[in-house]
Amino acid sequence: MKNNLVSVIINCYNSEQYIKETIQSVISQTYKNWELIFYDNQSTDDSYIIYKSFKDKRLKYYKSKKFEQLGPARKNALQKAKGDFVAFLDSDDLWEKNKLKIQLKYFNTKEIGFTISNSIFFKGKKNKLLYPLNKKFKKKVFYDLIKNYFVSFDTVIIRSSFLKKLNHTLDKRFNIIHDMDLLIRLSKICDMNYVPFALSKWRMRENSLSFNNFYNIIKEKKIFIKKISKNLKKDLNFNKSRQIFEDTLCRQEILYLISKKKIIKNLKLIKKLNFNFKNIILVIIIFLPFKKYIFNNFFNLRY
């Protein structure tokens, strides 16, 4: 891409521990035509002081009038963006210095509405790649994202013109899965391109929003699938994808109830499961004495 403006959105709430490193990873980009929308959600720590220590005219500060959940806060921050492209970066995550320069080149046809890259999930000295090195994706991913949402939001860059084609951007009802809802709806009207390089780093923390709100994720997903199904009831491919989505969601709810020792509710949910290998294994786990340990240590809570 030529010298298009990229709006980088960072939503911040009491992020003094990591925010300096995060902002620096944007300032260090080899691609220079960007603006940083720093949306301060009523932080009470030194986040603002750290932000002010950077002397760069491309940094733009906004503060919410009151504390907001992440979904509404991101929506409000997005309204401040003026770029031809938009990217979101959590206040504790990082970008490689060539991310924008490399990833923008993958908008190589007008049909591509967003691109994703590989990412490094890290915790201390432990690192793992989000996707295998030989991973490939199709450009038409709407049904695939419903069956198995595979995107990490730190990797995403969106072409703003496609956001304008949606009847709404981020849905204020979703505090946790607002990114999933947005990208699945985008994928219905545009193509996706995959950049096979690890261009971002996602910090794994046990006190992260998605980890601690597992049941809220389940509730939001139920709202999402009902919402997106309204105009697709006659789409056979969608209905097949929806069955897989709802089966996975049912498994996740069962796993959550295992952790809360709610056996009766579990037994009712088991009846809704489809007959397949994953569900057979899950039913076996339910009756094991150490099932809670399995849940806490082997099942990925990231949606």
Secondary structure, DSSP 4 states (H G I P E B T S, - for coil): --S--EEEEEEESS-TTTHHHHHHHHHT-S---EEEEEEE-S--SSHHHHHHT---TTEEEEE-SS---HHHHHHHHHTT---SEEEE--TT-EE-TTHHHHHHTT--STTEEEEEEEEEEEETTEEEESS-TT----S--HHHHHHS----GGG-EEEHHHHTTSS-SS-TT-SSSHHHHHHHHHHHHSEEEEEEEEEEEEE--TTSHHHHTHHHHHHHHHHHHHHHHTT-TT-HHHHHHHHHHHHHHHHHHHHHHHHTT-HHHHHHHHTTS-SSHHHHHHHHHHTSTTHHHHHHHHS----
